[in-house]
Amino acid sequence: MPTAILSVHNKTGLLDFARSLSQLGWTLLASGGTAQLLRNSQLPVTDVAHYTGSPEILGGRVKTLHPAIHGGLLARPTDSDRADLARIGAGMIDLVAVNLYPFEQTIARPGATMADAIENIDIGGVTLIRAAAKNHERVTLICDPADYGPVLAALASGGVSSDQRRQLAVKGFALTSRYDAAIAAHLRGAGAPEQLTLHPVQPLRYGENPHQSAMLFGYEPGAGPMGGAVLQGKELSYNNLLDLDAAWKCAVSFEAPAICIVKHLSPCGVASAPLLAEAYRAAFACDTLSAFGGVIAGNRPLDGATAEAIGDLFVECIVAPGFTAEARAVLAKKKNCRLLELPDTAIEPRYELRSITRGVLRQEVDMGDPQPGAPWTVVSKRAPGEAEWAALRFAWKACRHVKSNAIVFARAEGGVLATAGIGGGQPNRVDCVRLAAERAGAKAAGAVMASDAFFPFPDSVEVAARAGVTAVAHPGGSVRDADSVAAADAARMAMVVTGVRHFRH
């Protein structure tokens, strides 16, 4: 009868997996809390402490570190190894399901201490992974709950193949390598060498242009593009992926249902509303010309009403944390439109890497104003009204996703917050204001404006006032701030200073 040992921190899918193993005739060994969970579900299980005859010690720091466990994993199917196991009263172990203490998640928590970090350095789990991976010619390793299903399917159809066991072993060694690198980096602190492990996802047809070769890598082995799955359409291109990433980061920065439309790495429409379809219509209305051939991101599962609202617009890609059956049926008519489904609305990792000549830049992702951020200060004679405040906060969040010098015009109407005009990527700020005003057209009258950085001269405020903008938010900090305030007061505009800059180069 084959034997499996189960020792997991993340218990997602564990009960179904263990129940299926038991039904297939496997003997189950489990440690501590994992064993208790199985017993509570009336599954037959032997506690590791009972199997080894050695109780857990040091408050659980030592559970599976025992010759009976690791001998059972490392033993080869030879008479000599079998005799060694018999001498200590142990048997062969054929499968390991294990995952590790959440070290990286622990150190990412605000206020995490070094003591918290140390207690989340897994020892037994890493040793189980390495032992099973080393002996993968005989032992099946599962260190990712996503592999429960494929392994069960293989067991039910005759057994896990040697190639599948090898791939699972590679996944295990990659996990422990990344895990140890994260621990080493945290203990070293800043200024120490960094290690980066990238796993090939797929070769791309080309890069930004057909004469440039390109490849997509991921941080997790076996992951799809951006950690998701392509549900329909052609293969994603290099440019598609850049646009998808930009649109996704913008859409998921909003709490209410939101849509971001991106073209050539620049948002051309952003909106949030009670319903996703309303948000799409408002985002599209911002710049109907640029939206053609763009990429759409939503922070809610895309529903049928939103898919219908997209209509016959030519769209390169749509990314969302899900697509309803109704939406899939509507979008199936757009055979070349790529649908990318992501598992959640996370932005991972929380840092960005950019290559430069003979070097790499690393920075934290701009997740918004620091918390607690500097309070917004009204510097004009007139304070914003309620609708202006709502539109200013929306525009301020949207402008951090626009290339600097970022200018966003926005409006709040009937519960819908939406960009009215966007200007960015120009070498001077006033040109970006002119672009936003031109794209907003008549919608600029009554809109508010957010600027990712201060106004070096009052001309940007004056151009916005002539376009009909009624309120402005900017970081402040220019030696000529008083001139910009005076321009706002002269036009009876409200002006607030945020104290935070949001450049995006």
Sequence and secondary structure as in RCSB ss.txt:
>XXXX:A:sequence
MPTAILSVHNKTGLLDFARSLSQLGWTLLASGGTAQLLRNSQLPVTDVAHYTGSPEILGGRVKTLHPAIHGGLLA
RPTDSDRADLARIGAGMIDLVAVNLYPFEQTIARPGATMADAIENIDIGGVTLIRAAAKNHERVTLICDPADYGP
VLAALASGGVSSDQRRQLAVKGFALTSRYDAAIAAHLRGAGAPEQLTLHPVQPLRYGENPHQSAMLFGYEPGAGP
MGGAVLQGKELSYNNLLDLDAAWKCAVSFEAPAICIVKHLSPCGVASAPLLAEAYRAAFACDTLSAFGGVIAGNR
PLDGATAEAIGDLFVECIVAPGFTAEARAVLAKKKNCRLLELPDTAIEPRYELRSITRGVLRQEVDMGDPQPGAP
WTVVSKRAPGEAEWAALRFAWKACRHVKSNAIVFARAEGGVLATAGIGGGQPNRVDCVRLAAERAGAKAAGAVMA
SDAFFPFPDSVEVAARAGVTAVAHPGGSVRDADSVAAADAARMAMVVTGVRHFRH
>XXXX:A:secstr
  EEEEE SS TTHHHHHHHHHHTT EEEE HHHHHHHHHTT   EEHHHHHT   BGGGTBSS SHHHHHHHH 
 SSHHHHHHHHHTT     EEEE    HHHHHHSTT  HHHHHHT  SHHHHHHHHHHHTTTT EEE SGGGHHH
HHHHHHTT   HHHHHHHHHHHHHHHHHHHHHHHHHHH TTS      EEEEEES SSSTTS EEEEESSTT  G
GGSEEEESS   HHHHHHHHHHHHHHTT SSSEEEEEETTEEEEEEE SSHHHHHHHHHHH TTTTTTEEEEESS
 B HHHHHHHTT  EEEEEES B HHHHHHHTT TT EEEE SSS   SSEEEEEETTEEEEEE   SS SS   
 EE SSS   HHHHHHHHHHHHHHTTS SS EEEEEEETTEEEEEEEE S SSHHHHHHHHHHHHGGGGTT EEE
ESS  SSTHHHHHHHHHT  EEEE    TTHHHHHHHHHHTT EEEE S      
